[in-house]
């Protein structure tokens, strides 16, 4: 299970209602994103954001051309990034587009790294995103 700054994920490639229900029970206060084929079943189990192909009812959420993804940590390098480097990466992406359409995410491949490295990278990613948000909020408040 992965805890992000704003959302919770099981980290599985494909979720089922069981994995979603376990994640929801473990952390009931964060929005839960799930990947799977049965959006309705995942939503009933507690997911609020669904990644998957469009069904008869349409997607509950889908990335489109206006959404951007930034990956401030690398899955290819076992060295843990500095928080402020991650924050600058997020901030640069936010300033280049629409901040509200930006998803901060870890890239695929983290599962090949040792667990302690992955946890450190995810902590850096979350704190970097938080620092970028604080800067954007201050900038907005000042103008």
C-alpha positions as CSV (number, residue, x, y, z in Angstrom):
1,X,0.0,0.0,0.0
2,X,1.3,3.5,-0.8
3,X,0.6,6.7,1.0
4,X,0.9,9.8,-1.0
5,X,0.5,13.4,0.1
6,X,-3.1,13.5,-1.1
7,X,-4.2,10.0,-2.2
8,X,-3.9,6.4,-1.2
9,X,-3.1,3.6,-3.6
10,X,-2.6,-0.1,-3.1
11,X,0.3,0.0,-5.5
12,X,-1.0,-3.0,-7.4
13,X,-1.1,-3.1,-11.2
14,X,-4.8,-4.2,-11.1
15,X,-7.0,-3.8,-8.1
16,X,-10.0,-5.8,-7.1
17,X,-12.7,-4.9,-4.6
18,X,-10.8,-6.8,-1.9
19,X,-7.5,-4.9,-2.2
20,X,-9.5,-1.6,-2.3
21,X,-11.5,-2.5,0.8
22,X,-8.3,-3.3,2.7
23,X,-6.7,0.0,1.7
24,X,-9.8,1.9,2.6
25,X,-10.0,0.2,6.0
26,X,-6.3,0.9,6.7
27,X,-6.5,4.6,5.8
28,X,-10.1,5.8,5.7
29,X,-9.4,9.6,5.5
30,X,-7.6,9.9,2.2
31,X,-9.0,9.6,-1.3
32,X,-8.3,6.2,-2.8
33,X,-7.1,5.7,-6.3
34,X,-7.5,2.2,-7.9
35,X,-6.5,0.6,-11.1
36,X,-8.8,-2.0,-12.6
37,X,-11.4,-3.1,-15.1
38,X,-14.6,-3.0,-13.0
39,X,-15.0,0.7,-12.0
40,X,-18.4,0.2,-10.4
41,X,-17.1,-2.6,-8.1
42,X,-14.0,-0.6,-7.2
43,X,-16.1,2.4,-6.4
44,X,-18.4,0.3,-4.2
45,X,-15.3,-1.0,-2.3
46,X,-14.2,2.6,-1.6
47,X,-12.1,3.9,-4.5
48,X,-12.9,7.5,-5.5
49,X,-10.5,7.8,-8.4
50,X,-10.4,4.9,-10.9
51,X,-7.8,4.4,-13.6
52,X,-9.0,2.1,-16.3
53,X,-10.6,1.7,-19.6
54,X,-14.0,3.3,-20.2
55,X,-17.0,1.1,-19.5
56,X,-20.6,1.4,-20.4
57,X,-21.1,4.1,-17.7
58,X,-17.9,6.0,-18.8
59,X,-14.8,6.4,-16.7
60,X,-15.1,7.7,-13.2
61,X,-11.9,9.5,-13.8
62,X,-9.6,9.6,-16.8
63,X,-6.5,11.6,-17.6
64,X,-7.0,13.7,-20.7
65,X,-4.9,16.1,-22.7
66,X,-5.2,18.9,-20.1
67,X,-3.8,16.8,-17.3
68,X,-0.1,16.6,-16.7
69,X,2.0,14.1,-14.8
70,X,5.3,15.0,-13.2
71,X,7.7,12.4,-11.7
72,X,10.1,14.1,-9.3
73,X,11.8,10.9,-8.2
74,X,13.5,8.4,-10.4
75,X,12.9,4.6,-10.4
76,X,16.1,4.1,-12.4
77,X,18.5,5.5,-9.7
78,X,18.7,4.1,-6.2
79,X,20.0,7.4,-4.9
80,X,17.3,9.3,-3.0
81,X,16.6,12.7,-4.4
82,X,16.8,15.9,-2.2
83,X,13.4,17.3,-1.2
84,X,14.1,20.7,-2.6
85,X,15.1,19.1,-6.0
86,X,11.8,17.3,-6.1
87,X,10.0,20.5,-5.1
88,X,11.7,22.5,-7.9
89,X,10.7,19.7,-10.4
90,X,7.0,19.9,-9.3
91,X,7.1,23.7,-9.2
92,X,8.6,24.0,-12.7
93,X,5.8,21.6,-14.0
94,X,3.1,23.6,-12.2
95,X,4.3,26.9,-13.7
96,X,4.6,25.4,-17.2
97,X,0.9,24.4,-17.2
98,X,-2.2,24.5,-15.1
99,X,-1.3,23.6,-11.5
100,X,-4.7,22.1,-10.7
101,X,-4.3,19.7,-13.6
102,X,-1.0,18.4,-12.4
103,X,-0.5,14.9,-10.9
104,X,2.6,14.2,-8.9
105,X,3.4,10.6,-9.3
106,X,6.2,8.0,-8.9
107,X,7.2,6.4,-12.2
108,X,7.0,2.7,-12.8
109,X,9.9,0.5,-11.6
110,X,10.1,1.5,-8.0
111,X,9.3,-2.1,-7.1
112,X,12.8,-3.1,-8.3
113,X,14.4,-1.0,-5.6
114,X,14.8,-2.0,-1.9
115,X,11.8,-1.1,0.3
116,X,13.7,1.4,2.4
117,X,14.8,3.3,-0.7
118,X,11.3,3.3,-2.1
119,X,9.9,4.6,1.2
120,X,12.5,7.3,1.3
121,X,11.8,8.3,-2.4
122,X,8.0,8.4,-1.7
123,X,8.6,10.6,1.4
124,X,10.8,12.9,-0.7
125,X,8.1,13.0,-3.5
126,X,5.3,13.8,-1.0
127,X,7.3,16.5,0.8
128,X,8.6,18.0,-2.4
129,X,5.0,18.3,-3.6
130,X,4.0,19.9,-0.3
131,X,6.8,22.4,-0.5
132,X,5.8,23.3,-4.1
133,X,2.2,23.8,-3.0
134,X,3.3,26.0,-0.2
135,X,5.3,28.2,-2.6
136,X,2.4,28.4,-5.0
137,X,0.0,29.3,-2.3
138,X,2.3,32.0,-1.0
139,X,2.8,33.3,-4.5
140,X,-1.0,33.4,-5.0
141,X,-1.6,35.1,-1.7
142,X,1.1,37.8,-2.4
143,X,-0.5,38.8,-5.7
